[in-house]
Amino acid sequence: MLASSLEIEVFHLKKFLTVNNDKMAKIRVTKIKSAINRPLRQKRILESLGLRKIGQVVEHEASPSVLGMVNKLNHLVSVEEIK
């Protein structure tokens, strides 16, 4: 059960990556919940993404490192692909 949910999550994150290797897709990350009473690690990830206030939106390249950070904060942020 755990392996299948992990595989599904990886599949959803991979949809943001383009097939063209020379240009990565861009994603828009929005902070939707507060970081109060969250572990320091999650607060630092939010800071590294450039998110401070609720409702703030930032755009990033859909690199594996950014997608990993977003995956760790999927309960605090929303993600959408930019075309």
C-alpha positions as CSV (number, residue, x, y, z in Angstrom):
1,M,0.0,0.0,0.0
2,L,2.8,2.4,0.9
3,A,4.8,1.6,-2.2
4,S,1.8,2.2,-4.4
5,S,1.0,5.6,-2.9
6,L,4.6,6.6,-3.3
7,E,4.6,5.5,-6.9
8,I,1.5,7.6,-7.5
9,E,3.1,10.7,-5.9
10,V,6.2,10.3,-8.0
11,F,4.0,9.9,-11.1
12,H,2.2,13.2,-10.3
13,L,5.5,15.0,-9.8
14,K,7.0,13.7,-13.0
15,K,4.1,15.2,-15.0
16,F,5.7,18.6,-14.5
17,L,8.9,17.6,-16.3
18,T,8.9,18.0,-20.0
19,V,10.3,15.5,-22.5
20,N,12.6,18.1,-24.0
21,N,15.8,17.9,-22.1
22,D,17.2,21.3,-22.9
23,K,14.3,23.2,-21.4
24,M,12.5,22.3,-18.2
25,A,8.9,23.1,-17.4
26,K,8.1,25.8,-15.0
27,I,5.8,25.4,-12.0
28,R,3.9,28.0,-9.9
29,V,4.0,27.3,-6.2
30,T,1.5,29.0,-3.9
31,K,1.7,28.9,-0.1
32,I,-1.8,28.0,1.2
33,K,-1.3,27.2,4.9
34,S,0.7,28.6,7.8
35,A,4.0,27.2,8.9
36,I,3.2,27.8,12.6
37,N,3.6,24.6,14.6
38,R,5.5,22.9,11.8
39,P,9.0,21.4,12.1
40,L,11.9,23.7,11.5
41,R,12.9,21.6,8.5
42,Q,9.6,22.4,6.8
43,K,10.0,26.1,7.6
44,R,13.5,26.1,6.1
45,I,12.1,24.4,2.9
46,L,9.5,27.1,2.6
47,E,12.2,29.8,3.0
48,S,14.4,28.2,0.4
49,L,11.4,28.1,-2.0
50,G,11.0,31.9,-1.4
51,L,7.6,31.6,0.3
52,R,6.9,33.8,3.3
53,K,3.3,34.8,3.4
54,I,0.1,32.8,2.8
55,G,-1.1,33.4,-0.7
56,Q,2.4,34.3,-2.0
57,V,3.2,32.8,-5.4
58,V,6.7,32.0,-6.8
59,E,7.7,30.4,-10.0
60,H,10.5,27.8,-10.3
61,E,12.0,25.5,-12.8
62,A,10.6,22.0,-12.4
63,S,14.0,20.5,-11.4
64,P,14.1,17.3,-9.3
65,S,15.3,19.2,-6.2
66,V,12.4,21.7,-6.4
67,L,9.9,18.9,-7.0
68,G,11.3,17.1,-4.0
69,M,10.9,20.2,-1.8
70,V,7.3,20.6,-3.0
71,N,6.6,17.0,-2.3
72,K,7.7,17.4,1.3
73,L,5.3,20.4,1.6
74,N,2.3,19.2,-0.3
75,H,0.1,19.9,2.7
76,L,1.3,23.5,2.8
77,V,1.5,24.5,-0.8
78,S,-0.3,24.1,-4.1
79,V,1.5,23.5,-7.4
80,E,0.4,24.2,-11.0
81,E,2.3,23.9,-14.2
82,I,3.0,27.1,-16.3
83,K,2.6,26.6,-20.0
